[in-house]
């Protein structure tokens, strides 16, 4: 079964809002075995909507449209549906009762004609009742293609997808199984990983597909299987993941979509009954923020000193003015001293420290933009590494955060061997 997603709205086309609806719809359909052919964004124009419908007719099984169902003049989706299906708008009494109750009962104001117009739907459509708002969804079929219209408000769209569209697709269509498994890796870029697993990737059967999903400091490898025999697909996924693990086990940190490096670190620290603290300059507390986003982080993360200003490095962390004058704030010596100091203050087993120049210009210490020193104080030593994460500023910070956690993870994993 194949589908196309259409989002309607000039606000999307000019970049005023980000289209999150398509991602939600695509994930929802993918989970039940529907293959997404394409995602299209078009303007608030009846002509453009109908043109898209004509192009898609009989080329896909399902078209999901979101947006353009509101009560204002620029909401033209219903009119486009009526013209395309040679239909007319009629009042749906159930929708009208719901809208009336919502406006007069919940909002405590008199219903207007513009509110009542929300109950107008094409006479041939199956109404998808929206309990989260006033705009109903619509389900209409022409020849071999079903056209579904949903409101553009994300939580209303999500409600209708979960409670109306997905159950109806499951009931009316036979679909293949689609199984995904995502392997999380850290520390090596896409091209290097691709080179390492080239032979393995070439051996994949036709029903297995590999996707590379890179982001700063990490790479996700998504293995997808599609077919009619669910057990065969699951067995194949496990077999090929195991053989992949044998090749790149040194950079794999997990196998679940939601098991990020901070989650993995939390498990490792908890398992070993170890604690962690941070002293952050150029990362401005973002390492601490990342760690504490994990529920239960208080078991192993004790705290952080955001020593962005040199005076804080001296007065709170106790660094020597002579040390800073001799080496500058962006240096291995200062990073090392910061890590040792916060480890002592917080009484932790491990401590991470960062100092650098995230840009956009050279500042104190005259360090090149993108230069970051990361120090890790362990129970036995201090490890310091220098990096240049390039530009822009936000990417430098993000890369420094990921690399800091990666260095810690590698050190902790040594204790597992």
C-alpha positions in Angstrom: 0.0 0.0 0.0 1.4 3.4 -1.0 0.5 6.9 0.2 1.3 10.5 -0.4 1.1 13.2 2.3 0.0 16.8 1.3 0.4 19.7 3.7 -1.5 22.9 2.8 -0.6 26.4 3.8 1.3 29.5 2.6 2.8 29.7 6.1 4.7 26.4 5.5 5.9 27.5 2.1 7.4 30.8 3.4 9.0 29.1 6.3 6.8 30.8 8.9 6.1 27.5 10.6 7.8 24.1 10.5 5.8 21.2 9.0 5.7 18.7 11.9 2.4 17.1 10.7 4.0 15.2 7.8 6.5 13.6 10.1 3.8 12.4 12.5 1.6 11.1 9.7 4.5 9.4 8.0 5.6 7.6 11.2 2.0 6.6 11.9 1.5 5.1 8.5 4.9 3.4 8.4 4.2 1.6 11.6 1.3 -0.2 10.0 3.1 -1.1 6.7 2.1 1.8 4.5 4.9 3.0 2.2 5.2 6.8 1.8 5.8 7.7 -1.8 6.3 11.5 -1.3 5.4 14.5 0.9 4.2 17.6 -0.8 3.6 21.1 0.5 1.3 23.4 -1.5 -0.3 26.8 -1.2 -3.8 27.8 0.1 -5.1 27.5 -3.5 -8.1 25.4 -4.6 -6.5 25.1 -8.0 -3.2 23.8 -6.6 -5.0 21.3 -4.4 -7.1 19.9 -7.3 -4.0 19.8 -9.5 -2.3 17.7 -6.9 -5.3 15.4 -6.6 -5.5 14.8 -10.4 -1.8 13.9 -10.5 -2.1 11.5 -7.6 -5.4 9.8 -8.7 -4.8 6.0 -9.1 -1.0 6.4 -8.6 -1.2 5.8 -4.8 -3.8 4.1 -2.6 -4.0 6.8 0.0 -3.6 10.6 0.0 -3.6 12.3 3.4 -4.1 16.0 3.3 -3.6 18.3 6.3 -4.6 22.0 6.6 -7.1 24.3 5.1 -10.2 23.2 7.1 -10.6 26.3 9.3 -13.5 28.7 9.2 -11.7 31.6 7.4 -11.7 32.5 3.7 -8.2 31.2 3.0 -9.3 27.7 4.2 -10.3 26.2 0.8 -9.8 22.4 1.3 -13.5 21.6 1.6 -14.2 23.5 -1.6 -11.4 21.7 -3.4 -12.8 18.3 -2.3 -16.3 19.3 -3.4 -15.1 20.4 -6.9 -12.9 17.3 -7.3 -15.6 14.8 -6.2 -18.4 16.8 -8.0 -20.1 17.2 -4.6 -21.7 19.8 -2.5 -21.5 20.9 1.2 -24.2 19.8 3.6 -24.6 20.3 7.3 -23.6 17.2 9.4 -25.9 17.3 12.5 -23.4 15.4 14.7 -20.6 17.8 13.9 -22.9 20.8 14.4 -24.0 19.5 17.8 -20.3 19.0 18.8 -19.3 22.5 17.6 -22.2 24.0 19.5 -21.4 22.2 22.7 -17.7 23.2 22.4 -18.4 26.9 21.7 -21.3 27.5 24.1 -20.5 24.9 26.7 -16.8 25.1 26.9 -15.9 28.6 25.7 -19.1 30.1 27.1 -19.9 32.3 24.1 -22.7 32.4 21.6 -22.1 30.3 18.5 -21.8 32.3 15.2 -22.4 31.5 11.6 -18.7 31.1 11.0 -18.6 28.5 13.8 -21.6 26.7 12.3 -19.9 26.5 8.9 -17.4 24.1 10.5 -20.2 21.5 10.3 -20.4 21.8 6.5 -18.9 18.7 4.9 -19.2 17.1 1.4 -22.3 15.0 1.2 -20.4 11.9 -0.1 -17.7 11.9 2.6 -17.3 9.7 5.6 -16.9 12.2 8.5 -14.0 11.6 10.9 -15.2 13.1 14.1 -12.8 15.4 15.8 -13.2 15.4 19.6 -10.3 17.8 20.1 -11.6 20.7 18.0 -14.3 22.1 15.6 -13.0 20.9 12.2 -14.0 17.4 11.3 -11.8 15.1 9.1 -13.1 13.7 5.8 -12.6 10.3 4.1 -13.5 10.1 0.4 -12.7 7.5 -2.3 -12.5 8.0 -6.0 -11.7 4.9 -8.2 -8.6 3.3 -6.6 -7.5 6.2 -4.3 -8.8 7.3 -0.9 -8.4 11.0 -0.1 -8.3 11.9 3.6 -8.5 15.5 4.9 -7.4 16.4 8.4 -7.1 19.7 10.3 -3.7 21.4 10.3 -3.7 21.9 14.1 -1.1 19.3 15.2 -2.9 17.9 18.2 -6.2 17.7 16.4 -4.5 16.0 13.4 -2.8 13.6 15.7 -6.0 12.6 17.5 -7.7 11.9 14.1 -4.8 9.9 12.8 -4.6 7.7 16.0 -8.4 7.3 16.5 -9.9 7.4 13.0 -7.5 7.1 10.1 -5.2 4.4 11.3 -7.9 2.0 12.6 -9.8 2.5 9.3 -6.7 1.8 7.1 -6.0 -1.3 9.2 -9.6 -2.5 8.7 -9.9 -1.9 5.0 -6.4 -2.6 3.6 -4.1 -5.6 3.6 -0.6 -4.3 4.2 3.0 -5.8 4.4 5.0 -5.9 7.6 7.6 -3.2 8.0 10.2 -3.7 10.7 12.9 -1.2 11.6 15.9 -1.6 13.9 18.2 1.4 14.6 21.8 1.0 15.6 23.3 4.0 17.4 27.0 4.7 16.9 29.3 7.5 18.1 32.7 8.7 17.3 33.1 8.0 13.5 31.6 9.8 10.5 29.3 8.5 7.9 31.9 8.0 5.2 34.3 6.1 7.5 31.5 3.8 8.8 30.3 3.2 5.2 33.8 2.1 4.2 34.0 -0.3 7.2 30.7 -2.0 6.5 30.7 -1.9 2.7 31.0 -5.6 2.3 28.3 -6.3 4.9 26.0 -3.7 3.2 26.5 -5.3 -0.2 25.5 -8.7 1.2 22.0 -7.5 2.3 19.1 -9.2 0.6 16.6 -7.3 -1.4 14.0 -7.0 1.4 16.5 -5.4 3.8 17.5 -1.7 3.3 20.1 0.3 5.2 19.8 4.1 5.8 22.5 6.3 7.2 21.1 9.0 9.6 24.0 11.3 10.6 23.9 14.2 13.1 26.7 16.0 14.9 29.0 13.5 16.7 26.8 10.5 16.1 25.4 8.3 13.3 22.3 6.1 13.4 22.1 3.1 11.1 18.5 2.1 10.4 17.9 -1.4 9.0 14.5 -1.9 7.5 12.8 -5.1 6.5 9.6 -5.3 4.4 7.6 -8.4 3.6 4.6 -10.7 4.4 6.3 -13.1 6.8 6.9 -11.3 10.0 8.9 -14.0 11.7 11.3 -14.3 8.7 11.8 -10.5 8.8 12.5 -10.4 12.5 15.0 -13.3 12.2 16.8 -11.6 9.3 17.0 -8.3 11.1 18.6 -9.9 14.2 21.0 -12.0 12.0 22.3 -9.0 10.1 22.5 -6.8 13.2 24.6 -9.4 15.0 27.0 -9.6 12.0 27.2 -5.8 11.9 28.0 -5.7 15.6 30.9 -8.0 15.0 32.4 -5.4 12.5 31.8 -2.1 14.3 31.2 -3.1 17.9 33.8 -0.5 19.0 31.4 2.4 18.1 28.0 0.9 18.8 26.3 2.2 22.0 22.8 0.9 21.6 20.1 -0.6 19.4 17.0 1.3 20.3 15.7 4.6 18.8 15.4 6.3 22.1 18.6 4.9 23.7 20.8 8.0 23.3 24.4 8.2 24.6 23.2 10.0 27.7 20.8 7.1 28.5 23.6 4.6 27.9 25.9 6.6 30.1 23.3 6.7 32.9 23.0 2.9 32.8 26.8 2.4 32.8 27.3 4.8 35.7 24.5 3.2 37.7 25.7 -0.3 37.0 29.2 0.6 38.3 27.9 2.8 41.2 29.9 5.7 39.9 29.2 9.5 40.0 29.8 12.4 37.6 30.1 16.2 37.8 31.0 18.8 35.1 32.8 22.1 34.9 31.7 23.9 31.7 33.0 27.0 30.1 32.3 27.1 26.3 29.4 24.5 26.6 27.6 26.8 29.0 25.9 24.0 31.0 24.7 22.0 28.1 26.4 18.8 29.1 24.6 19.0 32.5 21.4 19.8 30.7 21.8 16.8 28.4 22.6 14.5 31.3 19.7 15.7 33.5 17.2 15.2 30.7 17.3 11.5 31.6 14.9 10.5 34.3 16.8 9.3 37.4 20.0 11.2 36.6 20.3 12.2 40.2 21.5 8.7 41.0 24.8 9.4 39.3 25.0 13.1 38.3 25.9 15.4 41.2 26.1 18.8 39.7 27.9 21.3 37.5 29.8 24.6 37.7 29.2 26.8 34.7 32.5 28.8 34.8 31.9 30.8 31.7 33.7 33.9 33.1 37.4 33.6 34.1 36.7 35.0 37.5 34.4 32.1 38.2 37.2 29.7 37.2 39.4 31.4 39.8 36.9 32.2 42.6 34.6 29.1 42.5 36.8 26.4 41.0 40.0 27.7 42.7 42.2 27.8 39.6 45.4 29.8 39.8 45.7 33.1 38.1 49.2 32.3 37.2 48.1 29.1 35.5 45.6 31.0 33.4 48.0 33.8 32.5 50.7 31.2 31.5 48.5 28.9 29.4 45.4 31.1 28.6 41.8 30.0 29.5 41.5 27.9 26.3 44.2 25.4 27.1 44.8 21.8 28.1 46.2 22.9 31.4 43.1 24.9 32.3 40.7 22.2 31.2 42.6 19.6 33.3 42.6 21.9 36.4 38.8 22.5 35.9 38.1 18.8 35.8 40.2 18.0 38.9 38.7 20.9 40.8 35.0 20.1 40.2 35.7 16.4 40.9 37.1 17.4 44.3 34.3 19.9 45.0 31.5 17.5 44.1 33.3 14.4 45.4 32.6 12.4 42.3 34.3 9.5 40.6 34.4 11.2 37.2 34.4 14.9 36.1 34.2 16.4 32.6 35.5 19.9 31.9 35.3 22.0 28.7 37.0 25.3 27.7 37.2 26.7 24.2 36.2 29.3 21.7 32.8 28.6 20.1 33.0 31.8 18.0 32.2 33.7 16.0 35.4 35.7 16.7 38.7 35.2 18.5 38.4 36.3 22.1 40.3 35.8 25.3 43.4 33.7 24.8 43.3 34.3 21.0 42.3 30.7 20.3 41.0 29.8 16.9 37.2 29.7 16.5 36.0 26.1 17.1 38.9 25.2 19.4 37.7 23.2 22.4 39.7 21.4 25.1 37.8 18.5 26.8 39.2 17.1 30.0 38.0 13.9 31.8 39.1 13.4 35.4 38.8 9.6 36.2 39.6 7.9 39.5 43.2 7.5 38.4 44.1 10.1 35.8 43.1 13.1 33.8 42.6 12.7 30.0 42.7 15.9 27.9 42.0 16.1 24.2 42.0 19.1 21.8 39.5 19.5 19.0 38.5 22.0 16.4 34.8 21.7 15.7 34.7 24.4 13.1 31.6 26.7 12.8 28.9 27.9 13.5 28.7 28.5 17.2 25.8 26.3 18.0 27.3 23.4 16.2 30.6 23.8 18.0 28.8 23.6 21.3 26.7 20.6 20.2 29.8 18.7 19.0 31.6 19.5 22.2 28.8 18.1 24.2 28.6 14.8 22.2 32.3 14.4 22.2 32.6 14.9 25.9 30.0 12.2 26.6 31.7 9.9 24.0 35.1 10.3 25.8 33.4 9.4 29.1 31.6 6.4 27.7 34.8 5.0 26.2 36.6 5.3 29.5 33.8 3.7 31.5 33.5 0.8 29.0 37.2 0.0 29.7 36.0 -1.1 33.1 33.5 -3.4 31.6 36.2 -5.4 29.8 
